[in-house]
Amino acid sequence: MTDGAYRRLAQRLDELPDGFPATQDGSELDLLEVLFTPEEADLASHLRLTPATPESIASQLGMDAEHVRIQLKQMAKKGLIAAERTADGLGYGLMPFIVGIYEMQAGRIDRELAERFEAYYQQAFVQAVGTQPYFHRVLPVQETIELEMELQPYESTAALIDQAQAWGVVDCICRVQKSLIGEGCEHPLDVCMILSSQPGAFDASSSVKALDHDGAIATLRRAAEAGLVHTVSNHQEGHWYICNCCTCSCGILRGLKEFGVANVVAHSRFLSQVEEELCVGCELCLEWCQFEALTHAEIAQVDADRCVGCGVCVIHCPENALTLIERTTGESPVPPLTLEEWRSARALSRGIDLNHVI
């Protein structure tokens, strides 16, 4: 019975466009077991992406509405399901495992959860990171964009910051997880940014450090100077976070470094270019490129297939010999407009029926 609840939930999560692939040894069940009680897993397995009120959910399942309401509220507080206002009142819905449930465990993660996640990641989740459309899209370091280069709002970290009304920062759960299993990297922890359209949204939060606009810009700059890559969800509208990622710890980007998945993230519209007359062959840029897109043959060389257009190498070149240029028209597909469009495209790519979970 207990095992059945976790199996049903695992299957439900894999029915989402994001995916939650199964393993041969049941590592996905071990991971869910440390997050959900059996009763919580059973209830979550009946939820849909579209939030519904406790009364509606209880009626569907033939359960007591007050009991269901209390349980859903507790699960939302633990970051296991989503809570959202609907026309009929507060509603609750299923969240994907990534990006969703896992990231919401930043305040709960311990060594046991970290180890179970790693066991699952190594066996199965890397399968999901290479599926198109990708989870994340790279945004270039703002200082690397020439004034004459026109950016759409969804292509600019500065625009995303300007559009928000509240800004916050949390520790990167990926680097915390790797540290807990003894494989931490030297990149800063406190650079994962949360955005909100509600002024003062994080002022009373115990889990998010509130920032002002200038503090948000400074956090992005600090991340870039540390060699981290700005990434966001792979659609144009509705952004609520900016990740600052590394291939050594990021659950998405390390699919490239550890498993050799050729493409794990949608690149920006830009590409690094070497100014041959300025390059002195110091090879410093090679140390900053996380994607092995730079090689050296007297001067630096750029592999256009591997370059994601993040601009990290540009800001670290002491000779200003690297710049970002626009890729050839058609090389950078326009991302889906909304999360809903991304889900539809991802469901089509995976061959799953999205109507079953909406």
FILUMVO-923587 format. One record per residue: x, y, z of N, C-alpha, C, CB in turn. Coordinates in steps of 0.1 Angstrom, whole numbers, plus 2048, in hexadecimal, padded with zeros to 3 digits. Atoms other than C-alpha are relative to their C-alpha. Glycine has a CB too. Layout:
XYZXYZXYZXYZ...
REM end
This chain:
8087F480080080080080980D8007F780080C7F77F57FF81C81880A8088027F38097FF80C7F880080C83180F7EC7F78047F48067F27FE80A7FD80B8128127D67FE80F7FF7F37F98028027F280080D8367E080B8077F97FE80680E7F47F98068308407D68017FC7F280D7FC80880080380E82E82D7B67F68087F87FD7F17FE80A7F880680E83F7AD80480E7FE7F37FF8077FC7F280081D8607B580C8017F680580580D7F580080A83D8587A17FB8007F280A7F580380680180D82884E7837FA80D7FC7F77F57FF8077F380381486E78680A80B7FD7F780480D7F67F68038338847878067FE7F380A80080B7FA80280D8408737687F68027F58057F180080A7FC80A82087A75680080F7FD7F27FC8057FF7F280382889F75980A8027F580480780D7F67FD80B83B8AF73C80E8008057FC80D7F97F27FF7FB8598B47528077F280280080780E7FB80E7FF85D88F7598067FD80D80A7FE7F57FB8067F48678797768037F17FD7F680280D7FE80E80587785A7668027F680C80D8007F87FF80B7F687583977980E7FA7FF7F67F57FD7F38078008948257837FD7F180280980580C80280F7FF89A7FF7848007FC80F80C7F97FA8008047F28A17FF7AA7F680880980E80280580A7F97F88858177B480680C8087FA7F780A7FA7F57F989C8347BE7F680C80080C8047F98097F580088084C7B47F67FE80B7F88007F380A8027F586983C7CE80780380E7FC7F18007F87FC7F488583F7E980080F80280E7FA7FF7FF7F18008878647E07F38068058048067F380D7FB7FC86286A7E37FC7FC80E7F57FA7F78038057F386085680380680A80B8067F28037FA7F77F687786F8157F980E80080F8017FD8067F380286288C8097F17FF8058008057F280E8027FE83E87F80C7FD7F580A7F87FE7F380680B7F882B86B8267F87F87F67F880480C80980880981784E8167F38077FD7FE7F280680D7F98027F786281B80280C7F77FA80480D7FD7F480980688180B8037FB7F280C8088057FD80580D81386D7EE7F47FB7F980A7F480080D8058067F185D7E87F880C7FB7F97F780A8097F48047DF87F7E88078077F57FF80980D7FA7F980B7F988F7D27FF7F97F380F80280380180880C7F68737B97F38037F88027F280280D7FE8067D287E7B27FF80F7FC7F57FD80A8017F28037DA8A37AD8038027F18098098097FD7FC80E7DC8B578B80880D8017F38027F87F97F48007F18D27807F780C8038078027F28097F57FE7D38E97807FB7FF80F7F47FF7F68048017F17CC8F27A57F17FF80180580D80780E8027FC7AB8E77B47FE80280F7FB7F27FC8027FE7F279B8EF7D57FF7F38087F280880280180D7F879C8D67F27F27FA7FF80380480E80E8068017768D27EF7FF7F87F37F680C80180180780D7798C97CA8087F38018058097F57F780B7FF7968B17D17F97F580980E8038058068097F67848A17EF7F47F97FA7FC80780D80C80680676489C7DB8047F67F67F880B7F97FB80A80A77788B7BF8057F380680B8077F77FA80C7FA7888737D77F77FA80A80D8048068098057F676B86E7EE80580180E7FC7F17FD7F97FE7F377E87C80C7FA80B80780F8017FE8047F57F877689482880780D7FC8027FD80F7FA7F480677B8B781B80980780A7F580A7FC7F87F97F67898C583C80E7F98027F980180D7F48087FF7A28A983F8098027F47FD7F18017F87FD80C7AD8AE81B80680E8007F87FE7F37FB7F37FF7B08D382080C8028097F580A8057F58007F77C78CF83E80D7FA7FA7FC7FA80D7F48078067DD8B682C8068077F57FB7F27FC7FB7F980B7E08CA80D80880D8047F58057F67FA7F47FA7E98E982180E7FD8057F880780B7F38047FA8058D683380A7FC7F57FE7F48097F880480B8128C881280680C7F97F97F67F77FC7F48078138EA80280B8078097F58097FE7F67FA7F78268F782180E7F97FF7FB80080E7F48078018408DC81C8068007F27FD7F18037FB7FF80E8448E57F77FE7F47F880F80480180280D8088368C47EA7F58027F57FB7F680A80A7FD80A8188D37D77FF80F7FE7F27FA8038027F280280F8F57C97F38058068018037F180C7F97FB7F690D7D97FE80C7F880180380F8037F58087E59277C47F28058018037FD7F180E7FB8007C793E7C57F97FD7F380080F80280980380C7AA9337AE7F48098027FD7F17FF80D7F97FF7889427A77F87FB80B7F97FF7F38088067F577A92B7C18077FF80E7FC7F27FC7F88007F37949317DC80D7FA7FE7F87F880B7F28068007B69227E57FF7F27FA80680080E80080D8067BE9057CE80E7FA8017FC8017F27F38077FE7D98EB7CF8027F77F38007F780D7FD80880C7EA8D97B280E7F98018008097F47F48088018068C17A980B8097FB7FE7F47F77F47F98058298CF7A48097F57F980880780B7F680A8068448BE78D80B7FE80B8068057F37F58037F68618AF7A080B80B7FE8067F27FF7F77F68048798C678D7FB8077F480F7FB7FE7FE7F67F58758E478B7F380180880480E7FA80C8007F785D8E37A98037FA80D7F57F87F97FF8067F385D8CB7C680E8018067FB7F28007F28017FB8828C67C980580E8048097FA7F57FA7F37FD88B8EB7C87F980680C7FE80A7F48077FB7F48718F27E38057FA80D7F17FE7FE7FB8067F48848DC7FB80D8068058037F17FD7F47F97FC8A08F580080180180F80180E7FA8007FF7F28968F98248007F38087F580880580180D7F98928D482B80B7F67FC7F37FA7FB7F780A8058AE8C381880B7FD80B8078057F47F58057F78C68AE82E8087F57F87F97FA80D7F880A8078DF8938267F87F47FA80B7FB80A80880B8068C58788227F98037F37F67FB80B8077FC80C8B188B80980B8027F47F980D8027F57FD80A8D28967F78057F37FA80B8078067FC80C8058DD8727F47F67F97F88057F780C80A8068088BC8657E87FE8077F37F38008088017F980D8BA8807CE80C7FC7F780080F8037F58038088DD8787C27FF7F27FA80D80180880280E8058D58537BF7F68007F47FB7F780B80A80080B8B685B7AA8068087F47F48078057FA7F880B8C88767958097F87F880780C8067F68088078E485F78C7FA7F57F780A7FA80A80680C8088CD8437807F68057F67F97F780A80B7FE8088B08557707FE80F7FC7F47FB8068057F38038AA87A7728088077F580080980C7F97FA80B8C688375A7FA7FD7F380F7FA80080880280D8AF87473F7F880C7FD7F87F38028097F580289889174480680D7FC7F880280C7FA7F38038B18AD7408038037F280D8028087FD7FE80E8B88A771C7F38007F78097F57FB80D7FF8088938A77117FD80E7FC7F57F98088047F38058878C46FC7F18028018058027F27F87F57FD87C8DE7028077FF80E7F880D7FF7F88017F48978E171D7F980780C80E8057FE8057FA7F488F8EA74180480F8008057F980D7FA7F27FD8A59097418068067F380B7FF80A7FA7F880B8B292472980A8098067F48077F87F57F87FC8D293772C7FD80F7FD80D7FC7FA8017F28028D195D73080F8068017F780880A7F37FB8008F197172880380980B8048077F37FC7F67F69049857427FD80D7FA80F7FF8048057F48068F49A773E80B8097FB7F880780B7F67F78049159BA73C8077FC7F380B80080B7FA80580D91F9A571D7F88047F48027F28008097FC80C9029B370780380E7FC7F17FE8047FE7F380590B9D06F17F38087FF8067FF7F280C7F88008F39ED6F27F87FF7F380480F80280780180C8EA9E96CE7F97F27FE8098027F480780D8008DF9C56D47F38018078097F580680D7FF7FA8BA9C56DA7FC7F28067F58047F580480C7F98AE9AC6F47F18008028087FE80D80E8027FB88B99F6F98007FF80F7F97F47F98008007F28809A271D8047F28067F28048057FD80D7FB88297C72180E7FB7FE7F77F67F97F28038038A697C71580A80880A8048047F27F87F77F88B29957307FE7FE80E7FD80F7FC8028017F28B99907547FC80D80680E7FB8078037F27FB8B79B675A7F18027FE80880A7F980E7FE8038949B674A7F87F880A7FC7FC7F28088097F788899976080180780E8067F28017FF7F97F38959AC77F7F880C80080F8048038087F48008859CC7747F17FD8008038087F380F8038018639BB76D7FB7FC80E7FE7F57F68058057F38629AC7907FE80C80A80B7F78068037F77F58559BE7AF8067FD80D7F18028017F98047F48679AA7C980B7F57FC7F67F980A7F58088038889977C98057F980C80B8097F97FB8077F589797D7DF80B7F67FB7F57F98087F58098038B49657E18007F480A80E8078007FF80C7F78B89417EF80C7F97FC7F37F77FE7F48098038D49287F17FC7F67F58047F880D80280A80B8D79127D27FF7F280580C8017F680280D7FB8C88F17DB80A7F57FA7F27FB7FE7F780A8078DE8DF7C180E8008078028047F17F38007F98FE8EB7D28007FB80E80680F7FF8028057F38F08E47F48007F18007F380580780180E8018E88C17E980D7F97FD7F67FC7F47F380680290A8BA7DB80A80180C8078077F47F87FE7F491A8C87FA7FD7F580B7FF80E8068048097F69068B18108057F27FD7F18008017FB80E8039138927FD80F8017FE7F97FB7F37F17FF80193789F7FF8068037F38067F38057FB7FD80D93A8AB7DC7FD80F7FC7F97F77F58037F28029358D17E080A8077F77FF80780D7F77F88089448EA7C980280E8077FA8037F17FC7F47FA95390C7D07F780C7FC80E8037FD8087F58049389217C07F780580B7F77FC7F48087FB7F59239387D67F27F98017FE80F7FF80D8067FE90392A7E57F480A7FE7FF7FA80E80C7F77FF8ED9497EA7FE8097F380280980C8017F980D8E79527C57F47FC7F880C7FF7F880C8048078C69417BC7F580B8027FC7F28038087F57FE8AE95D7B67F17FD7FD80480C7F680E80280188895E7BB7FA80E7FD7FA7FA80D8067F48048729787AA7F18008038028037F180F7FF7FD84E9847B27FB80D7FA7FD7FE80F8077F480583599C7A37F980780C7F67FD7F68067FB7F48299A37C780A8088087F97F58087F67F87F783C9C07D98007FA80E7FC80F8007FE8047F384B9B57F97FD7F18037F880880A80480E7FF8449907F28097F880A8007FA7F37F78087F886398480580480780D80C7FD7F87FC7F87F486599E8217FE7F880D7F880D8018028087F485798683B8047F27FF7F18018047FC80E80286596682D80B7FC8098037FE7F17F58067F887A94F8428097F87F87FA7F880C7F880980888893C8258068087F47F77F57FA7FA7F880B88F95880B80580D8057F58027F57FA7F37FC8A69758117FC80B7F68107FF8018057F680989599480380B8097FC7F58088087F67F68068A99AB7EC7F880C7FA8087F97F58067F58088A29CD7DD8057FE7F180480E8067FD80180E8A69D37B880F8007FE7FA80C7F87F17FF8018CB9DD7BB8067F480580580C8077FA80C7FA8D29BF7D17FE7F47F67F97FD80D80280B80A8C39A87B680A8017F57F28017FA7F67FE80B8D99B779B80E7FC80580080F7FB7F38037FA8F79B47B28027F180280280780E7FF80F7FF8EF98F7B88037FA7F37F37FB8067FD80580D8EF98979380E8027FC7F68067F57F27FD80391099A78F80A7F780880380F8037F88087F791F9877AC8017F27FA7FC80080E80080E80691496679C8087FF7F47F17FC7FE7F980080D92296F77A80F8008037FC80B7F77F27FF7FD94397978A8067F380680380B80A7FC80D7FB94495779B8007F57F57F77FC80C80080A80B9419467797F37F97FE80A7F780280D80780191C93C77D7F88057F37F880280C8087FE80C90493A75F7F28048048017F47F780D7FC7FE8E394D7607F67F77F87FD80E7FD80A8088078C69357577F28038068037F180180E7FE7FC8A09397587F87F57FA7FB80E7FC80980A80788292374F7FF8047F27F28008077FF7FF80F88091D72A7F38057F98047F37FA80C7FA80786293372180180F8027F27FB8067FE7F280085D95871C7FA80880C7FB8067F38077F87F68449637367FF7F880E7F28037FB8038067F383D95C75B80C7FB8087F77F57FE7F48047F986195A7687FF80380F80C8067FA8007FE7F286495678E80D7FD8077F47F88077F38037FB88894C79280B8027F68017F28067F48008098AB95178480A7F780780580F7FE7F68087FA8C393578B80E8047FB7FD7F17FC7F37FD8038E893A78B8087F380180780B8097FD80F8008F691878180F7FD7FD7F77FA7F67F380580491690477E7FF7F17FC80A80180C80180E80591D8E376D8057F680B8097FE7F47FC8097F692C8D578D7F57FC80A80C80680880B8037F790C8D67A27F28017FB80280A80C80E7FE8058EE8E178E7FA7F37FB80080B7F580680D8048D68C478A7FD7FF7F17F37FF80780280080E8D18CF76680D8007F87F780C7FB7F37FE8088F38DB75A80A7F580280680D8047F680B7FE9068BE7697FD7F47F88027FC80F80380B80A8F48A775180A8017F47F28027FB7F67FE80A90D8B673880D7FB80480180E7FC7F38037FB92C8B274D8027F180480480980B7FF80E7FA92589075E7FC7F57F77F880080D80580A80891287E7448018027F17F17FE8037FD7FD80F91C88E7237F38027F88077F57FB80C7FC8078F889871A80480C7F87F48028097FB7F58089008AE6FC7F980D8027FE7FC7F18077F37FD8E58C87037F67FE80C7F88047F38098007F48D48CE7247F980D8038097FC80C8067F37FE8CB8F27227FF8087F380980880A8027F880C8BE90A70780A80C8017F28057FF7F67F57FF8DA9226FE7FA80E7FD80B7FD7F58057F28038D69486FB8018037F180880A8097FF7FC80E8D395A6DA80E8047FC7F680C7FE7F27FB8028F89626DD80A7F580080380B80A7F58098019199526D780D8088028007FA7F17F37FA7FD93C95A6E38098017F38087F980B7F77FE80B9559686C980D8058057F98097F67F37FB7FC97A96D6CC80580B7F680A7F47FF7F97F680798A98D6C180E7FD7FE7FE80F8067F38068029A997E6B280C80A8038027FB7F27F57F77FD9BE99E6B480280480E7FE80D7F87FF7FD7F29B79A26D98047F48087F38068057FD80C7F89BB97E6E580F7FE8017F97F47FA7F28037FE9DD9776F48037F280480580980C7FE80E7FE9D79526F98037FC80F80C7FB7F87FE8037F29D795371F7F97F48067FD80D80980880C7FC9BD9377217F880280C8097F48018087FE7F49AC94773F7F17FD7FD80280E80580E80280398B94572D7FC7F18017FD8057F280280E80098E91F72B7FC7FC80F80C7F87FC8028047F298D91E7517F180480480A80780A80D7FB7FC96C9327537F47F97F87FF80E7FE80B80680895891F7377FD7F38068057FF7F180480C7FA9449047477FB7F57F67F480280A80580980A9398F572680A7FB7F67F58087F97F580480995B8EE7177FE8047F28017F08008027FA80D9529056FA80C8077FB7F48098007F47F98049749156FA80C7F780080380C80A7F38078019959066EF80B80A7FC7FF7F47F57F57F78039B79146E88097FA7F580880380D7F680480A9CD9136C980680E7FC7F97F97F37F97F28019E49326CC7F680B8068048037F280A7F87FA9C49456D37F47F88037FC80C7F780C8077FD9A293C6E17F87FD7F47F880880B80980480B98A9296CB7F27FD8068067F47F880D8027FB9649276D07F97F57F87F880D7FF80880B8069509076C97F18058018027F280880E7FA80192E9166BE7F67F68057FD8047F280A80A7FC91C8F56C58007FE80F8047F27FA8008027F19278F46EA7FE80D80780D7FB8048027F37FA92591A6F17F180280380680B7F880E7FD7FD9059237037FD80F8017FC7FA80E8027F280090A9487017FD80780D7F48037F78037FB7F390B94F72680880D8038047F680B7F87F47FE92696A72480A80080B7F780B8017F78007F593A95E74280E8027FC7FE7F28087F27FE80595A95B72E80380E7FC8027F67F47FE7F280495597E72180480980B7F38067F97FD7F77F595598F74280D7FD8087F580180A7F48057F997497B74E80C8017F77FE7F28057F57FF80898A98273080880D8037FC8007F17F97F47FD9A599B73B8048097F580D7FC8087FD7F880B9AC9A67187F48057F88097F87F680C7FC8079889AC70E8007FA7F17FE80F7FF7FF80680D98E9946F17F47F77FD80D7F77FF80C80880396C9826F47F48098007FF7F580B80C7F980094B9906EB7F47F67FD80080C7F580B8088049289836E67FA8067F37F580080B8067FC80C9199846C37F37F87FF8097FE7F480D8078028F697A6B78037F47F77F68097FA7FF80C8088F39576A97F88037F37FA7F48078077FF80D8E79526857F17FE8028067F67F780F8017FF8C19566817FC7F27FF7FA8097F680580D8008B09366898077F68098007FB7F27F88097F88CB92769F7FB80080E80F8058008057FF7F28B99326BF7F18007FF80680C80780E8018008959266BF7F980980B7FB7F28028077F77F687D93F6D07F97F780A7F58097F98068097F687292F6F17F180180080680380E80F7FF7FE84D9276F87FC80D8077FB7F38078047F47FA83A9457027FD7FF80F7F38067F98048027F282B9377238047F38057F18028017FD80E7FA83191A73B7F67F67FA7FE80180F80A80980581190B72D8057FB7F27F28067FF7FB80480E82090B70980C7F780180380D7F87F58087FE8408FD7167FC7F280480980680C80580D7FC82D8E17277FA7F87F47F580180B80680780B81A8D970780B7FB7F67F780A7F87F580480983A8D86F28087F480780A80C7FE7F980B7FA84B8C270C7F87F380080380580F80880B80182E8AB70E8007F97F37F180380480080580D82E8A76E980E7F97FD7FE80B7F57F28068018548A06EA8017F380780A80A8057FF80C7F884F8857047F57F67FC7FF80380F80B8098048308766F47F67FD80B8067F47FB8098027F581A87B7127F38087FE80680380E80D7F98017F58867157FF80A80C7F47F68018007F67F67F68A77277F280280680480D7FA80D7FF7FB7D08A772B7FD7F880C7F67FD7F580180A7F57D488B74480380780E8087F47FE7FB7FA7F37E58A275E7FD80F80180F7FE8008047F17FF7D98C67567F480280A7FD8067F2
REM end
